[in-house]
Amino acid sequence: MNTPLGPDCLPVVYGELETDTRLYSLGLIVHGESNGTGSTTLRGDMSSEIGDRDLVEDPLFILERGEVYRNPTEVKMSQIVLPCHANHCGELSVGQLLKWMDSTACLSAERHAGSPCITASVDDIHFEHTIGVGQVVNIKAKVNRAFTSSMEVGISVSCEDLFSDSLWNVCDAFATFVARRSEVGKVQLKQVVPRTQTEQMEYSIAAERRRMRLIHAEIITDLLSTSTAQLGECQEYQNAVSAERTRVESVELVLPPHANHQVSTFGGQIMAWMENVATISACRLCNAHPTLRTIDMFHFRGPSHIGDRLVLKAIVNNAFKHSMEVGVCAEAYQGAGELRHINSAFMTFEVLDKDGKPRTLPRIRPEHVDGNRRYQEAIARKKIRLDRKYIISCKQTEVPLSVPWDTSNQMYLSYSNLSALKIMAAQGNWMLSSEKNKVSLYTLEENQMLCFKVETTVNVPAEQAFQLLSDLRRRHEWDRHYQQCDVIIQPDEDDTIYQVTTPCVSRGGKGQDFILLASRRKPCDSRDPYLIALRSVTVPTHPASEDYTRGEVLCAGFSIIEESSDVTTISYYNQATPGVFPYISNDIAGLSSSFYGTFQSCSKYLEENRDSLDALPPLKPGAEWDGPGRTPL
Ligand SMILES: CCCCCCCCCCCC(=O)SCCNC(=O)CCNC(=O)[C@H](O)C(C)(C)COP(=O)(O)OP(=O)(O)OC[C@H]1O[C@@H](n2cnc3c(N)ncnc32)[C@H](O)[C@@H]1OP(=O)(O)O
């Protein structure tokens, strides 16, 4: 038997060969035991994907008329940083940068909407570099997707040093704008039609990001209530600085120069004022110049206008070894009127030494009950930020195969699971490898990755196919590799964690087991497919055991597209690791016969069950596996 060595010197065999580790047809590309590190994956790495965007930009797209394609909503702004834009250290103030970003993004939104637009929110921003006086800031914004009255605008900021001819990425952001017209109120937007591979990808993932931002506040509140309940007393540190010493309150009168072209207070100006008080607060803790690293989502809760007084308040909630969290809030009032909550945000600062390394910060001493609450919540938010960064923002090559699942990273894992599948599906260079009995097998080789797509059409309504395929407990009915499949955790109706065991195929060998997160999504609108994404995770209740070899799935899943009320296209995607690539490409013919067989049983299963969902009890959100020997549900 031919058993080549795959990545990390694990044996890899493919196709129909008898082996201890297998490349499954329709299901799991698997190679040996989990080591938890080091594989290059597609999955959910938004920051590196966007950071690399210039490197993997679509080849110049030539229109039929011979012109080079340019996104019709794209707006660019370039500014030389002058001393009047900078702080006393000669660095561009983040407040000024936020104003430029908001203006550029708004103009892009209005180009699409053809009507005035207002900023509803700006997602979390991570600033990678500071920008100095004399350098050039380049901002590019384009509408990724329009929903009903709101649209997501992608903003990328780079810095250019004209004297050394160098260019680097500063940050990427996503802002949501709402189109309004004074006579009619909300405007129904026309749809964005993606024309290039990058646009298709952004369009597709924009629906996932929207889902996250709309439930963001609720999820964070839930997480804070569970995580702060588990935290202990505030720790006493020597030389700790009283939180009250960092409290800042400042008022601004909104004058015509602070208004936008719709006569409400310019959103960028509000963010700049918020950044200003947050910086003063951070300075009071460290008595040094703080550098802003991250801003958690800005949400513009309601408008303010010329003549409003804006009260801006900031305080250091907690200081960790190298970073501090500042809470900042903007409220508006008119004359003797009530305060209206306009915006709040959390900003994270560092203090850099002369070599650019973060300095150790003084600790904070919270005061009063409210101070303790803010102190504890800052600890919980720090954990959430780290989880988020780990899953969503770290470089592709740094993402381990099996990420530990827990309630604090549930939302990000689900997002990254679906996004990885969407990124794979949006690739434009799938090659048709073979076709048999209406089942097509495609392959994609890119950046040392090999991916498969198997596609067919079935006479089953899309929703029914989605329901049938998303319950992995029934997969054994059409996939012989799924020997047993139990639900371990069902956190909500879209996410389920399963333990899947597969039969042993070599004499005396072990079977394999997988801990899989299955995330499902119904279409956001009629142009989206139904999706079921699969990836490996780890859960403490199910460590690898001696009975099975633990296998892992990088990225796999189904995209289900409704062609008509009764006809559905089913595509199955699966991503192989780089090490498997040379072996598979040599044996693509043997491999494909296995794909066809399983996919044909899948079609038969769907058509036989097109009128019923039968058999298994429905999955119950919130169900949790509660120990060995018990039934998972
Ligand atoms: C000095 C130089 C000048 C230079 C000047 C340069 C010009 C730059 C101008 C920049 C623009 C600004 O300054 S604007 C000023 C700052 N922004 C504001 O003042 C906005 C204040 N906020 C609001 O008015 C409101 O909260 C809205 C309109 C944003 C949302 O109101 P609402 O009551 O929630 O409305 P609702 O119908 O539920 O939702 C409308 C749509 O918004 C979406 N939506 C609602 N909340 C969110 C959210 N947190 N994140 C994302 N999207 C959201 C919904 O999904 C829905 O989309 P769908 O399902 O319909 O698709």
The ligand as a MOL file (V3000), in Angstrom:
LIG
                    3D

  0  0  0     0  0            999 V3000
M  V30 BEGIN CTAB
M  V30 COUNTS 61 63 0 0 0
M  V30 BEGIN ATOM
M  V30 1 C -16.4140 68.9920 9.0630 0
M  V30 2 C -16.2890 68.5070 7.6320 0
M  V30 3 C -17.5870 67.9640 7.1020 0
M  V30 4 C -17.3590 67.0210 5.9770 0
M  V30 5 C -18.6600 66.3310 5.7060 0
M  V30 6 C -18.4360 65.0920 4.8920 0
M  V30 7 C -19.6690 64.3140 4.8200 0
M  V30 8 C -19.5770 63.1300 5.6470 0
M  V30 9 C -20.9010 62.7950 6.2380 0
M  V30 10 C -20.7690 61.5730 7.0500 0
M  V30 11 C -22.1250 61.1180 7.5050 0
M  V30 12 C -22.4870 61.6890 8.8120 0
M  V30 13 O -21.8520 62.4890 9.3430 0
M  V30 14 S -23.9350 61.0920 9.5270 0
M  V30 15 C -23.9720 61.7630 11.1180 0
M  V30 16 C -23.6970 60.7240 12.2040 0
M  V30 17 N -24.7280 59.7090 12.2430 0
M  V30 18 C -25.9370 59.9250 12.7520 0
M  V30 19 O -26.2390 61.0380 13.2390 0
M  V30 20 C -26.9090 58.7890 12.7450 0
M  V30 21 C -27.6830 58.7300 14.0030 0
M  V30 22 N -28.5060 57.5130 14.0440 0
M  V30 23 C -29.7390 57.4490 13.4900 0
M  V30 24 O -30.2450 58.4250 12.9690 0
M  V30 25 C -30.4500 56.1480 13.5750 0
M  V30 26 O -29.9290 55.3860 14.6600 0
M  V30 27 C -30.3150 55.2810 12.2790 0
M  V30 28 C -31.0330 55.9820 11.1300 0
M  V30 29 C -28.8780 55.0080 11.8720 0
M  V30 30 C -31.0130 53.9290 12.5100 0
M  V30 31 O -32.2460 54.1920 12.9860 0
M  V30 32 P -33.2650 53.0290 13.3940 0
M  V30 33 O -34.4200 53.6060 14.1060 0
M  V30 34 O -32.5010 51.9430 14.0410 0
M  V30 35 O -33.7500 52.6100 12.0010 0
M  V30 36 P -34.1210 51.1950 11.4930 0
M  V30 37 O -35.2370 51.4290 10.5500 0
M  V30 38 O -34.3090 50.2240 12.6030 0
M  V30 39 O -32.8070 50.7570 10.6850 0
M  V30 40 C -32.4490 51.3450 9.4880 0
M  V30 41 C -31.3420 50.5190 8.8900 0
M  V30 42 O -30.1760 50.6980 9.6890 0
M  V30 43 C -29.6480 49.4270 10.0570 0
M  V30 44 N -29.0360 49.5620 11.3620 0
M  V30 45 C -29.5960 49.9360 12.5110 0
M  V30 46 N -28.6930 49.9230 13.5100 0
M  V30 47 C -27.5180 49.5280 12.9700 0
M  V30 48 C -26.1960 49.3160 13.4820 0
M  V30 49 N -25.8760 49.5040 14.7470 0
M  V30 50 N -25.2270 48.9110 12.6220 0
M  V30 51 C -25.5410 48.6960 11.3390 0
M  V30 52 N -26.7610 48.8970 10.7920 0
M  V30 53 C -27.7450 49.3050 11.5930 0
M  V30 54 C -30.8740 48.5230 10.0710 0
M  V30 55 O -30.4790 47.1640 9.9090 0
M  V30 56 C -31.6310 49.0250 8.8770 0
M  V30 57 O -31.0690 48.4850 7.6840 0
M  V30 58 P -31.9760 47.9120 6.4820 0
M  V30 59 O -32.5750 46.6290 6.9660 0
M  V30 60 O -33.0100 48.9630 6.1770 0
M  V30 61 O -31.0180 47.7120 5.3520 0
M  V30 END ATOM
M  V30 BEGIN BOND
M  V30 1 1 1 2
M  V30 2 1 2 3
M  V30 3 1 3 4
M  V30 4 1 4 5
M  V30 5 1 5 6
M  V30 6 1 6 7
M  V30 7 1 7 8
M  V30 8 1 8 9
M  V30 9 1 9 10
M  V30 10 1 10 11
M  V30 11 1 11 12
M  V30 12 2 12 13
M  V30 13 1 12 14
M  V30 14 1 14 15
M  V30 15 1 15 16
M  V30 16 1 16 17
M  V30 17 1 17 18
M  V30 18 2 18 19
M  V30 19 1 18 20
M  V30 20 1 20 21
M  V30 21 1 21 22
M  V30 22 1 22 23
M  V30 23 2 23 24
M  V30 24 1 23 25
M  V30 25 1 25 26
M  V30 26 1 25 27
M  V30 27 1 27 28
M  V30 28 1 27 29
M  V30 29 1 27 30
M  V30 30 1 30 31
M  V30 31 1 31 32
M  V30 32 2 32 33
M  V30 33 1 32 34
M  V30 34 1 32 35
M  V30 35 1 35 36
M  V30 36 2 36 37
M  V30 37 1 36 38
M  V30 38 1 36 39
M  V30 39 1 39 40
M  V30 40 1 40 41
M  V30 41 1 41 42
M  V30 42 1 41 56
M  V30 43 1 42 43
M  V30 44 1 43 44
M  V30 45 1 43 54
M  V30 46 1 44 45
M  V30 47 1 44 53
M  V30 48 2 45 46
M  V30 49 1 46 47
M  V30 50 1 47 48
M  V30 51 2 47 53
M  V30 52 1 48 49
M  V30 53 2 48 50
M  V30 54 1 50 51
M  V30 55 2 51 52
M  V30 56 1 52 53
M  V30 57 1 54 55
M  V30 58 1 54 56
M  V30 59 1 56 57
M  V30 60 1 57 58
M  V30 61 2 58 59
M  V30 62 1 58 60
M  V30 63 1 58 61
M  V30 END BOND
M  V30 END CTAB
M  END
